[in-house]
Amino acid sequence: MMAPTTDNAGYAGDPGTARSSLEALRAEIAKAVVGQDPAVTGLVVALLCRGHVLLEGVPGVAKTLLVRALASALELDTKRVQFTPDLMPSDITGSLVYDARTAEFSFQPGPVFTNLLLADEINRTPPKTQSSLLEAMEERQVTVDGTPRPLPEPFLVAATQNPVEYEGTYPLPEAQLDRFLLKLTIPLPSRQDEIDVLTRHAEGFNPRDLRAAGVRPVAGPADLEAARAAVAKTSVSPEITGYVVDICRATRESPSLTLGVSPRGATALLATARAWAWLTGRDYVIPDDVKALALPTLRHRIQLRPEAEMEGVTADSVINAILAHVPVPR
């Protein structure tokens, strides 16, 4: 597979070439990660929408490897922060450091100054440190000592959390959850996929050396800019806009929920549906695009009633029921 030349001015403005390059990500990341195509697609959609992603899965399902492989295949700078109970906000954003030689304070950037920030086990750190990411995620900047400092572009936070171990964790507040464009669940692999994983390791695969695994850049920032410009031109009919609004309003009326989707969530669903439509080769959105992105875009924006949880109701089952109930525009 030939890697594109991202510094070619004519290439950078070609949406068709950009789409082909982003589609090639699946094959490239598959050299390191087995059987996670939906998660790869979700990460690409988030990049196209300038959004952030919450990855949820049990330990050992390659969440970290997935993000690292994406960064390598996209030729992006990436940094990883292991969130722990003693992590401080300045450990993420950076801080002013005194220089004895000049008798002045200088800003030392934190790991948030990157293209792709992997926030590993984000729910293991207290809310004060979690909140240090809010400005970065929303404003694409951090403010230290009253001075706003812009972050690199593109910028994406990919945060991971463990869904089964709650001891010593701090649930993400609703305001921060709402800042994540998508919540992607990383399932356990199928039997054949797990056999493929073990076979690769037996043949010498080293997850810490992606270059040796053959992962090469197949796209870059120029592709993302061309793709984002094309996504912005993807048309949305009034019927589709009404369909998105009806789905989100139905969550606010569901008897199983204490919290429905906000207007920000409706805007997010429309944005992800447009990105998905463009990725699949269309310049207009259809209802199936909305349905395809409804679960990852909305599942973390709703809150179940305790009695519904006790009856086995899940966020996904509520959204699926709403999708089955809301009339689809023709």
N, C-alpha and C positions, 0 to 999 in steps of 0.2 A: 504494500500500500504506500503510495507516494505522499509524503507530507507536503502540504501547501506552503507556498512562500507568502507569509503574512505581511511582508513589507512591500508587496507589489501594489501600487496605487490602483491599477485597474481591477485587480483581483478583489481588493477590499470592498469595492462597491457593488459586487455581483451577488445578489441574494440567492440566485440559483446555485452558485458554487458554494456559498456559505451554508445552504441547506444540505448539500451533499457532504460537506466536511463535518457538520454536526451529526449527520446520520452515521458517519463513519466512526463516531465515538463509541457506539455500541460494540463494534467488532474489536476496536482497540482496547477498550476496558475489559472486554471478555478474555483478553490474554492474561489478566491478573485476577479477575473476579468472575466466578461461575454463576450463571443463572439469576442475575439481578437486573434484567432489562428494564422493568418498570421503574426501579429506583434511578437508573441512569437517565431514563427519559424525564423523570421528575426533576432531577438536578439540572438538566438542560433547559427545561421549561422555566425553572426558577431563574437561571442566568438570563434567559430572554426577557423575563419580566422584571429584572432587577430585584428579585425577592430572595428570601432566605428559607432554609429547609431544616426541619426537625426530623431526625432519623431515629426511629424507635425499633429496637430489636434486642433479643437476649444477647449476652456476651458471646463472641466467637462467630458471628455471622458476617464478618468482613465489612462492618460499617466504616471503620477507619481506612481500611485498604481501598474501599470504593472511592472515598473522597480523594485520597492520594493519587489513585489511578486517573481520576477525572482531571486533577490538576496537571498531571504529566501529559495526558493526551491533549490538553487544551493549552499547553505552554503558559501556565499561569503560576505565579508565585503563591506558595501555600505555607501556612504555619499552623502548628498544633498546640493547643493549651489543654492540659489535663486539669479539669476543675476538681478542686478538693475543698474541704471545709475551711482551710486556713488561707485560701486564695484571696488576695485583696484586689479591689478595683484597679489600682495602679499597676498591678501585675499584668493587666490586660491592656489598658489604655496607654501606659507609659507614665512617666513622672519627670519632675524637674530635679536635676542632679547638680550638686554644687561642684564646680571646678576650682580647685585650690590654686591652680596656676593663673587663672584669669580673675579669680575672686568673683565669679558670676555663676548664675544658675543657667544650665542649658537643658533643653528638652531631650529626653531619651525615649524614643518611640517604643511602644509596647508591641506585642505580637499582632494586635488588631490592624496594624498597618501592613496589610497584605492583600492579595486578590481573593484568596479563598481561606477563610479562617475555620479550622476544625475545632469546635468547642466540645471536647470529649467529656461525656458524663456531666452535662451542664447542670443537672439537678442535684449534684453532690456539693454544690457551693451555696452559701446563704444568699437570700434575696438581694442584699446590698451589692454583692459582687455580680450577681445575675443582671441587676439593673444597669451595671456599667456598660452593657452592650446595647441598651435601649437607644441611646443617642446615635451610636454607630450604625445600628440597623435601620433607623428611621431617617436620619439626617445625612448619613454618609460622612460623618465627621465626629471628632471627639473634642471636648472642651477641657483643657487642663489649665488651671490658674487663670481662668477667664479668657483664655485665647482659644478660639476654634481652630482646629487643624483638620483639613480635608483628608479623607482616606483615598487610596488608589482606586482607579476604575479599570476593570470591573471589581466589585466587592460583593462577596457572598459569605454569609455565616452558615455553616453546616454544623448543627449541634446534634449530639447523640445523647440518648438516655435509655436506661434499662427499664423495661416495663414490669419486671417481676420482683425486683429487690427494692424495698421502700425504706429499710432501716438506714438511718443516717443520710436521708435525702431530703431535699426541699422542693416541693412541687412548684413548677413555674407559675407565676401569677398570670391571671387572665390577660392583663395588658401586654405582657411579654409574649404569651402564646399567640395573641392576635397579630404580632409583628412578623410571625413566621408565615410566609406565603403558603407553604405546603408542609404537611406532616406525612412522611412516608414510612410505612411499616416494612421492616426487613424480615421476611419470614425465614424459617429454617429451610435448608435446601431439600429438594426431592432426593430420593435414594440414588438416582443416577448422577445427579449433580454432586452429591457428596462423594460418590465413587470417583468422579472426575477430579474433585479437589484433592483427595488422597493420592490419586495417581500422579498429579502434577507435583505434589510434595515429594513423592517417592522418586520422581525423575529429577529432583534438585531445585524445584521452584523456591525462590527466596522472596517472601513478601516485602522485605526491606530493600530489595534491589529490583525496582521496576524496569530499569533499562535492560538488565539481563533477561527479564521476562519478555522483552521485545516491545514494551509499550513506548510508542513514539508520538510526538506531537502531530496531530492530524488537523488541528484547527487552532485558532488563536484569537486575540482581542479584535483583530480586524474583522474576522468572521462574525463575532458577536455583535459588533456595531452594525454591519450590513444586515444581519438577521433581525436585530431589534428595529431597524428602520423599516424593514419589510413587514414585521409583525404589526407595527404601528399603522400600516396601511391596510391591514386585514379588515374587511368591512363587516359590520354587525347590523343586522336588520332590527327595526323596532320590535318585531315579534320575539327575536332572540333576547333582546334586552328585557322585555317583559317576562320572558321565561325564567331568566336568571333571578329577577326580582321576586317572582312568584315562589320559586324554590326557597329563597332566603326568608321570605315572609312566612312561609309555611313552618319553618323551624321555630319561629317565635310563637306560633300557635299550637305547637305539639304538646300534648299532655304529658309526654315523657321527659320534657326538658324544662329546666329552670332558666336556662340562658340560650337564646337563639342567636342566629348569625347577624352581625351588625352590618350597616351599610359598607364598612370597609371590607367585610367578607364578601359582599356581593360584588364589589369592585374587583376584588382578587379573583373571584370565579370567572368574571368576564375576561380579565387579563389572561388567565391561564388557558381558557378556552380558545382565545385568539392565537396564543402561542402554539397550542396543539394543532389548531387548524392549519397554521402556516407550515408546521413541521410535517404534516401529512400531505402537503402539496396543494392546499387550497388558499385562495385569497378572500374567503368569506367563512363565517362561522355557521355551523349547523347544530341542531339540538344534541346530536351524538357527541360533539366536542364538549358541550357543557356537562353531559352525563359522565364522560370519561374522566373529567377532572373534578367532579363534585366531591368525591370521597376525600382525596388528599388535600383539597383546598378548604373543606368545611369541617372535617372531623374533629379538629382541635379547637374550633370556635364555638362549640356548643357544650352545654353542661347538663348531664343527666340528673334527674331527680333520684334521690336515694332509693325510693321504693322501686323505681324502674330498674336500677342497677341490681337490686336484690332479686328481681324477676328474670335477670339474665339479659336485659336489653343493653345493646351497645350503641355507641355513636354511629357506627357504620350501618347498623340495622335500621336506625331511625332515618338516616339520610336515604337509604335504599327504599324505605317505605314511602318517603316523601316523593322521590323520583318516580315511583310507580303511581302515585296519586295525582301529582300536578299535571294538568293537560299539556301535551306536547304541541307546539305550534306546527302547522302544516305549511 
